[in-house]
Amino acid sequence: MEWRPLVAVARKELRDRLRNRWVVAVAVVFAVFSLVIAYAGGAQQGTVGLRSIEFTIASLVSLVIYLVPLIALLLGFDAVVGERERGSLDLLLALPITRTELLLGKYLGLAAALALAMLTGLAIVGVVLWRQFGTSGLYHYAGFVLSALLMGLAFLSLAVAVSVVARDRTRASGAAIALWFFFVLVFDLALLGVLVATGGQVGGAAFPYLLLLNPADVFRVLNVFSLDDVSSFYGLTSLVPPALSDPWVMGGAMAGWIVVPLGLAIWRFRP
């Protein structure tokens, strides 16, 4: 595998997103929603404003779980199938570049665009927190941002895999939205439904480990156990065993969600 054509494809993908203002739009969305959630996250408790970095992270976790997967899936669902429909895929493959280099280059370019947009938007909140609370606790916020980025890359891998398998953009977009509904909305409700319906007799012991089957839950658990205040805010310490409270274990699970779908997409894309 050659790095030069891979980097060239990645640069083109990033330039395209910068040219159509996608990065700017997403960065603004992240900044506006994050600031609103950070200031108004305690409204249900009767308080408005920045209370602490820990409480700000707790407020932003829910926003990121809903917003980042959707943005990542919409960003990558047409990475391959879109080129195929436009008739430009055959032209790209006629160049001195392998299918693996093409797919990895596209993924890296999209990942760079997603990271730039997310980091820009969330950095604005970081500056506000720094001005309000100083440097104390900012490393926790940095860990939150990193875990959010990893979750975005995981869903981007899923989107690229969908783009490789789908026959057209309509099916690819439908599959992307279906994945968002499943992982963000349906998965946890289904697990809780089974637990409640069976009185905890089915899946009770395995419930914490089933959370590893959802990158959004991996992100949630990572941030639940990063701070004591956040952990108590969600009240999940009694459900998740100490083995899953290790950031390295959960980080490895998130890395698996990045590598495995992308690896399957590369395997499927090969002739």
C-alpha positions in Angstrom: 0.0 0.0 0.0 1.3 3.4 -1.0 0.8 6.4 1.2 1.1 9.1 -1.5 -2.2 8.3 -3.3 -3.9 7.6 0.0 -3.0 11.0 1.3 -4.0 12.6 -2.0 -7.5 11.1 -1.8 -7.8 12.2 1.9 -6.8 15.8 1.0 -9.3 15.9 -1.8 -12.1 14.7 0.5 -11.1 17.3 3.2 -10.9 20.1 0.6 -14.4 19.2 -0.8 -15.9 19.5 2.7 -14.1 22.8 3.4 -15.2 24.2 0.0 -18.9 23.4 0.5 -18.8 24.9 4.0 -19.7 21.6 5.7 -17.0 21.9 8.3 -18.0 25.5 9.2 -21.7 24.6 9.4 -21.1 21.6 11.7 -18.6 23.6 13.9 -21.2 26.3 14.4 -23.9 23.7 15.2 -21.6 22.1 17.8 -20.7 25.4 19.3 -24.2 26.8 19.6 -25.8 23.6 20.9 -22.9 22.9 23.3 -23.1 26.4 24.8 -26.8 26.3 25.2 -26.7 22.9 26.8 -23.8 23.9 29.0 -25.6 27.0 30.3 -29.1 25.5 30.5 -28.3 21.9 31.4 -29.3 22.5 35.0 -32.6 24.2 34.3 -34.6 21.1 35.4 -32.9 21.4 38.8 -33.8 25.1 38.9 -30.4 26.5 38.1 -29.0 28.1 34.9 -25.3 28.8 34.2 -22.0 27.0 34.4 -21.9 25.0 37.7 -18.8 23.0 37.2 -16.8 21.3 34.5 -18.1 17.9 35.7 -21.7 19.0 35.5 -21.1 20.5 32.1 -19.7 17.2 30.8 -22.8 15.4 32.2 -25.0 17.9 30.3 -23.0 17.5 27.1 -22.9 13.7 27.0 -26.6 13.5 26.0 -26.1 16.1 23.3 -23.1 14.3 21.8 -24.8 10.9 21.8 -27.6 12.2 19.7 -25.7 14.6 17.5 -22.3 13.0 16.7 -23.6 9.7 15.3 -26.1 11.4 13.1 -23.5 13.8 11.6 -20.9 11.0 11.1 -23.5 8.7 9.4 -24.7 11.5 7.1 -21.1 12.5 6.3 -20.0 9.0 5.2 -23.0 7.2 3.8 -22.4 8.2 0.2 -18.6 8.0 0.2 -18.5 5.1 -2.2 -22.0 4.7 -3.5 -22.2 8.4 -4.4 -19.1 8.0 -6.6 -20.6 5.0 -8.2 -23.9 6.8 -9.0 -22.0 9.8 -10.5 -19.9 7.5 -12.6 -16.6 8.7 -11.2 -15.7 5.5 -9.3 -14.5 3.8 -12.4 -12.4 6.8 -13.3 -10.8 6.8 -9.8 -10.1 3.1 -10.0 -8.4 3.6 -13.4 -5.8 5.8 -11.7 -2.7 4.2 -10.2 -4.4 3.5 -6.8 -5.7 0.4 -5.2 -9.2 -0.1 -3.9 -7.8 -0.2 -0.3 -5.9 3.0 -0.8 -9.0 4.7 -2.2 -11.3 3.6 0.6 -8.8 4.4 3.4 -8.1 7.8 1.8 -11.7 8.7 1.7 -12.2 7.6 5.3 -9.2 9.6 6.5 -10.4 12.7 4.6 -13.9 12.4 6.0 -12.4 11.7 9.5 -10.3 14.8 9.3 -13.3 16.9 8.3 -15.4 15.5 11.2 -12.6 16.0 13.7 -12.0 19.6 12.5 -15.6 20.4 12.8 -16.1 18.8 16.2 -12.9 20.1 17.8 -13.6 23.6 16.6 -17.1 23.6 18.1 -16.2 21.9 21.3 -13.1 24.0 21.8 -15.2 27.1 22.1 -16.9 25.5 25.1 -13.5 24.6 26.4 -12.4 28.3 26.3 -15.6 29.3 28.2 -14.9 26.7 30.8 -11.2 27.8 31.1 -12.3 31.4 31.6 -14.9 30.4 34.2 -13.0 27.7 36.2 -9.3 28.0 35.1 -7.3 25.0 34.1 -8.5 22.8 37.0 -10.5 19.9 35.5 -9.9 20.8 31.9 -8.1 17.5 31.3 -11.5 15.8 32.1 -13.1 17.9 29.4 -10.2 16.9 27.0 -10.9 13.3 27.7 -14.6 13.9 27.0 -13.8 15.5 23.7 -11.4 12.7 22.7 -14.1 10.0 23.5 -16.7 12.0 21.5 -14.3 12.1 18.6 -13.7 8.3 18.8 -17.4 7.7 18.8 -17.7 9.9 15.7 -15.0 7.8 14.0 -16.8 4.6 14.9 -20.0 5.7 13.3 -18.1 7.1 10.3 -16.7 3.5 9.9 -20.2 2.2 10.0 -21.3 4.8 7.4 -18.4 3.9 5.0 -19.3 0.2 5.4 -22.9 1.0 4.5 -21.7 3.0 1.5 -19.7 0.1 0.2 -22.6 -2.4 0.5 -25.5 -0.2 -0.6 -26.7 -0.3 -4.2 -27.7 3.3 -4.4 -27.7 6.5 -2.4 -31.4 6.1 -1.4 -30.8 2.7 0.2 -27.5 4.0 1.8 -29.2 7.0 3.3 -32.1 4.8 4.6 -29.6 2.4 6.2 -27.7 5.3 7.8 -30.8 6.7 9.4 -31.8 3.1 10.5 -28.4 2.7 12.2 -28.9 5.9 14.0 -32.3 4.9 15.3 -31.1 1.5 16.3 -27.9 2.5 18.2 -29.1 5.8 19.7 -32.8 5.1 20.4 -33.8 1.4 20.0 -30.8 -0.5 21.5 -31.0 0.6 25.1 -34.8 0.5 25.1 -34.8 -3.1 23.8 -32.3 -4.1 26.5 -34.3 -2.4 29.3 -37.5 -3.8 27.9 -36.1 -7.4 28.1 -34.9 -6.8 31.6 -38.2 -5.4 32.8 -40.3 -8.0 31.1 -38.4 -10.9 32.5 -37.8 -9.4 35.9 -34.0 -9.4 35.3 -33.9 -13.1 34.8 -32.9 -12.8 31.1 -29.8 -10.9 30.4 -29.4 -9.5 33.9 -25.8 -10.6 34.4 -24.8 -10.0 30.8 -26.5 -6.5 30.6 -23.3 -4.5 31.3 -21.3 -6.4 28.7 -24.1 -6.1 26.1 -23.4 -2.3 26.3 -20.2 -3.0 24.4 -22.3 -3.9 21.4 -23.2 -0.2 21.0 -20.5 2.5 20.4 -22.9 5.1 21.9 -23.1 3.1 25.1 -19.3 2.7 25.2 -19.0 6.5 25.0 -21.6 6.9 27.7 -19.8 4.4 30.1 -16.5 6.1 29.4 -17.8 9.4 30.5 -19.9 8.0 33.3 -16.9 6.6 35.0 -14.5 9.4 34.2 -15.8 11.6 37.1 -17.6 10.8 40.3 -20.0 13.6 39.9 -20.9 12.4 36.4 -21.3 8.8 37.6 -23.7 9.8 40.3 -25.6 12.0 37.9 -26.4 9.1 35.7 -26.8 6.6 38.5 -25.3 3.7 36.6 -22.5 2.7 38.9 -24.6 -0.2 40.3 -25.2 -1.6 36.8 -21.7 -1.5 35.3 -19.1 -3.7 36.9 -15.7 -2.3 37.8 -14.1 -4.3 34.9 -15.8 -1.9 32.5 -14.9 1.2 34.4 -11.3 0.9 33.1 -10.9 3.7 30.4 -8.4 1.5 28.6 -10.9 -1.4 28.3 -13.6 0.9 27.0 -11.1 2.7 24.8 -10.2 -0.6 23.3 -13.8 -1.4 22.7 -14.3 1.9 20.9 -11.2 1.2 18.8 -12.8 -2.1 17.8 -15.9 -0.3 16.6 -13.6 1.9 14.4 -11.4 -0.9 13.0 -13.9 -3.7 12.5 -16.5 -2.0 10.3 -13.8 -0.3 8.3 -12.0 -3.6 7.9 -15.2 -5.3 6.7 -15.7 -2.4 4.2 -12.2 -2.8 2.8 -12.8 -6.6 2.5 -16.1 -6.1 0.7 -14.8 -3.4 -1.6 -12.0 -5.5 -2.9 -12.7 -7.1 -6.4 
